[in-house]
Amino acid sequence: MQTHTETDQPLVHHAPPPEAVQRVILHGVSWETYERLLADFQDSHAAHFAYDQGALEIMVLSLKHETFNRTLATLVEIVAEEMQGDVINAGSTTFRRADLSKGFEPDTCFYIQNVERVRGKDEIDLTVDPPPDLVIEIDITSPSLNKFPIFAAMGIPEVWRYDGKTVTIFTL
C-alpha cells in the first residue's frame, strides 16, 4: 500500500496517452466466463473481446483506432458502390463458436460474396451461416492477441490489417 505525506514526493500516476489503445490479455479464462462478459457488455461499445482457447483479450478503443477503422470501412463501401456491388457492413458484430472455443469482435466486417445468405438475419450462427467475407483489423499497439488463428478457424477468407503505418491485405 502506498502512502503519501507532505514531506514525500508527490505520487505521480501516468495515464496512457489518449491515442493509445488500452488492452489486457488474460490466460486461463473459461468459455463460460467469456460468454458472461459478452452478455454483460452486450449493449455497450466500451470494450471489444477476442477469445482463443482460454486466452481473452479485452480492448478499449481510442479515437485514433476508430478513425483508421472508419476510414478503411468507408473505402470498402466506396469501392463496392463504384463496382455496383452489394455489401452488408456487419460492423463489430460478435462472432463465436463454442465448438472451436474461439470468438472475436472485428473492428469492422463485411459480407460481400455471401450477402444473400445473411440478408435479413438478426443473428449469425457460424455453425450454419457463413463468416464475414472481409474483416478489417486495426492493430496499432502491442502486445495484442494474434487473431489470425481465430480468423482461419472460422473461415474468414480476407483480412485487411492496419498496423499504424501500412495496410496489409491477407487472404486466408
Secondary structure, DSSP 8 states (H G I E B T S, - for coil): -----TTS---------TTS-EEEEESS--HHHHHHHHHHTTT--S-EEEEETTEEEEEE--HHHHHHHHHHHHHHHHHHHHTT---EE-TT--EEETTTTEEE--SEEEESTTHHHHTT-SS--TTTS---SEEEEE--SSS----HHHHHHHT--EEEEE-SS-EEEEE-
